[in-house]
Amino acid sequence: MNDASTPATVVIYSGGMDSYTVLHRALREGREVHALSFDYGQRHARELEVAARVCRGLGVPHQVVDIRAIHGLIDASALTDADRALPEGDYAEDNLAATVVPNRNMILLSLAIAKAVNIGAGRVDYGAHGGDHVLYPDCRPAFVEAMNAVAGIANFQAVEIHAPYLRASKAEILADGLAMGLDYADSWTCYQGEELACGRCGSCRERLAAFAANHATDPLGYCQRPEPAAEPAKRSH
């Protein structure tokens, strides 16, 4: 259980740049942070290695939950089925629909809420952001608001769902992190799990576009570093 004098937070930490920024933001708030990562059979499981390394360096408690047993329930996605081709090109609905993992954030949030109740934490943080609204329903404000309402009544202890970048773009998240002095070499974004980022998938291109928008150079190594896509316009739903 956490020290009651210090508010505790469970951060859903994938190892990607959004959750990396959320993790540090919670630490800057002076919260007792418990990082929670999930192995759900994702092809880009290298992100979990990055998450573990970062947490060791920060001295942040980190738990990786193996939920690969549910793989057969969520394998209708290019991120969880190695036989499906990963789409390349710009981040857009018609291009990246194949990367949607069924019900992913509801599953992960439910488990994170359970951990929060278990350790007496009052909040769960995750990195939903405005750039994902076009594609992922479980990153949209309506979903977060509904999950927050459920988290308030599902247990004897209410838990807040906190998505600090819910209406922010990828570039805005990066700007916040750069202002905090974060090194984004300590994050992994690519949908491929190779030694170097591919530079071709939508996730890589969105990341590169965010760096370009901030007039910064991505410190991550790439197989090829193409001209970045334009930062996706923010959409409201």
C-alpha positions in Angstrom: 0.0 0.0 0.0 1.2 3.5 -0.7 2.1 6.2 1.8 -1.2 8.1 2.4 0.7 11.4 2.4 1.8 10.9 -1.2 -0.9 10.4 -3.8 -0.2 7.3 -5.8 -0.8 6.8 -9.5 -0.8 3.7 -11.7 0.6 4.7 -15.1 -0.1 2.4 -18.1 3.3 2.5 -19.6 3.8 0.9 -22.9 7.4 2.1 -23.5 6.1 4.5 -26.3 6.8 8.2 -26.4 3.3 9.2 -25.2 3.3 7.0 -22.1 6.9 7.9 -21.5 5.9 11.6 -21.3 2.8 10.7 -19.1 5.1 8.8 -16.7 7.5 11.7 -16.3 4.6 14.2 -16.0 3.2 12.1 -13.1 6.7 12.1 -11.4 6.9 15.8 -11.9 3.6 16.1 -10.0 5.3 14.5 -7.0 3.2 11.4 -7.2 4.2 7.9 -6.2 4.2 6.2 -9.6 3.6 2.6 -10.2 4.3 1.7 -13.9 2.2 -1.1 -15.4 3.0 -2.7 -18.8 1.2 -5.4 -20.7 2.5 -8.2 -22.9 -0.6 -9.1 -25.0 1.4 -10.7 -27.8 2.1 -7.5 -29.6 4.6 -7.7 -32.5 6.5 -4.7 -31.2 7.2 -6.2 -27.8 10.6 -4.4 -27.8 8.7 -1.5 -26.3 8.5 -3.6 -23.1 12.3 -3.9 -22.9 12.5 -0.1 -23.2 9.9 0.4 -20.5 11.8 -1.9 -18.1 15.1 -0.1 -18.7 13.6 3.3 -18.1 11.9 2.2 -14.9 15.1 0.7 -13.6 16.9 3.9 -14.3 14.2 6.0 -12.5 13.8 3.6 -9.6 10.1 3.4 -10.4 8.2 0.2 -9.5 7.4 -1.6 -12.7 5.2 -4.6 -13.3 4.8 -6.4 -16.7 1.5 -8.3 -16.8 1.5 -11.3 -19.2 -2.0 -11.4 -20.8 -0.9 -13.4 -23.8 -3.5 -16.0 -22.8 -6.2 -13.8 -24.4 -4.3 -13.6 -27.7 -6.9 -15.6 -29.5 -9.5 -13.1 -28.5 -7.7 -10.1 -29.9 -5.7 -11.4 -32.8 -7.7 -9.8 -35.6 -5.1 -7.0 -35.8 -1.8 -6.5 -37.7 -0.3 -5.7 -34.3 -1.0 -9.1 -32.8 -1.1 -11.4 -35.9 2.3 -11.9 -37.5 0.6 -13.3 -40.6 -1.0 -10.0 -41.4 1.0 -7.3 -43.2 1.7 -4.2 -41.2 0.5 -1.1 -43.2 3.0 1.5 -44.2 2.6 5.1 -44.9 1.0 8.1 -43.3 -1.2 7.9 -40.2 -4.7 7.9 -41.5 -8.0 5.9 -40.9 -8.0 4.2 -44.3 -4.4 3.2 -44.0 -4.1 2.0 -40.4 -7.4 0.4 -39.6 -5.6 -3.0 -39.6 -3.7 -1.9 -36.5 -6.8 -1.6 -34.2 -6.6 -4.2 -31.4 -10.1 -5.2 -30.3 -11.1 -3.5 -27.0 -7.4 -3.0 -26.0 -7.7 0.0 -23.8 -10.8 -1.2 -22.0 -8.9 -4.4 -21.1 -5.8 -2.6 -20.0 -7.6 0.1 -18.1 -9.7 -2.5 -16.2 -6.6 -4.3 -15.0 -4.9 -1.0 -14.1 -7.9 0.0 -12.1 -7.7 -3.3 -10.2 -4.1 -2.6 -9.4 -4.9 0.9 -8.3 -7.6 -0.3 -5.9 -5.2 -3.1 -4.7 -2.5 -0.7 -3.7 -4.6 2.2 -2.6 -3.9 4.5 -5.6 -6.5 7.0 -6.6 -5.6 7.5 -10.2 -4.8 5.6 -13.4 -2.9 7.5 -16.1 -2.7 6.7 -19.8 -1.5 8.3 -22.9 -4.6 8.7 -25.1 -4.2 11.7 -27.3 -5.9 13.8 -29.9 -4.0 12.4 -32.9 -5.5 9.0 -32.2 -9.1 10.1 -32.2 -9.4 9.6 -36.0 -8.7 5.9 -35.7 -9.0 4.5 -32.2 -12.4 4.9 -30.4 -10.8 3.9 -27.1 -8.7 7.1 -27.2 -11.6 9.5 -27.7 -13.0 11.8 -25.0 -16.3 10.0 -24.9 -14.6 6.7 -24.0 -12.4 8.2 -21.4 -15.3 10.0 -19.8 -17.4 6.8 -19.7 -14.5 4.7 -18.3 -13.9 7.4 -15.7 -17.6 7.1 -14.6 -17.3 3.3 -14.4 -14.1 3.5 -12.4 -15.9 5.7 -9.9 -18.5 3.1 -9.1 -16.9 -0.3 -9.9 -15.2 -0.7 -6.5 -15.7 0.6 -3.0 -12.7 2.9 -3.8 -13.2 5.4 -6.7 -10.4 5.6 -9.2 -9.9 8.5 -11.6 -8.9 7.9 -15.2 -6.5 10.6 -16.1 -5.5 11.2 -19.7 -3.6 14.5 -19.6 -3.0 14.6 -23.4 -6.5 13.6 -24.4 -7.0 16.7 -26.6 -3.3 17.3 -27.5 -1.5 16.4 -30.7 1.6 14.2 -30.9 3.6 17.3 -31.5 2.2 19.0 -28.4 3.0 16.0 -26.3 6.6 16.0 -27.6 6.9 19.7 -26.9 5.9 19.1 -23.3 8.4 16.3 -23.0 11.2 18.3 -24.6 10.4 21.2 -22.2 10.9 18.6 -19.4 14.3 17.7 -20.9 13.3 14.2 -21.7 15.5 12.0 -23.9 13.2 10.2 -26.4 15.9 7.7 -27.3 14.4 6.0 -24.2 11.1 5.3 -26.0 10.0 3.0 -28.7 7.3 3.7 -31.3 7.8 1.5 -34.3 5.3 -1.3 -35.0 8.1 -3.5 -36.0 10.2 -5.0 -33.2 13.6 -4.8 -34.9 16.9 -3.4 -33.7 16.2 -0.1 -35.6 12.8 1.6 -36.2 11.5 1.0 -39.7 10.7 4.6 -40.5 7.9 3.4 -42.8 5.0 2.4 -40.6 2.3 5.0 -39.6 3.6 5.1 -36.1 7.1 5.9 -37.1 5.9 8.6 -39.6 3.7 10.2 -37.0 6.6 10.3 -34.5 8.9 11.8 -37.1 6.3 14.4 -38.0 6.1 15.4 -34.3 9.8 16.0 -34.2 9.7 18.0 -37.4 6.9 20.1 -36.0 9.1 20.9 -33.0 12.2 21.6 -35.2 14.0 18.7 -33.4 15.8 15.6 -34.5 14.6 12.2 -33.3 17.4 10.5 -31.5 16.1 7.0 -32.3 17.9 5.0 -34.9 16.1 4.2 -38.2 16.5 1.7 -41.0 15.6 4.6 -43.2 14.5 8.1 -42.2 12.0 9.3 -44.7 10.6 12.8 -45.0 8.1 12.9 -42.1 4.3 13.0 -42.7 2.5 16.2 -41.8 1.2 16.2 -38.3 -2.4 14.9 -38.3 -5.0 17.6 -37.7 -6.7 17.4 -34.4 -10.3 16.2 -34.6 -13.0 16.3 -32.0 -15.5 13.5 -31.5 
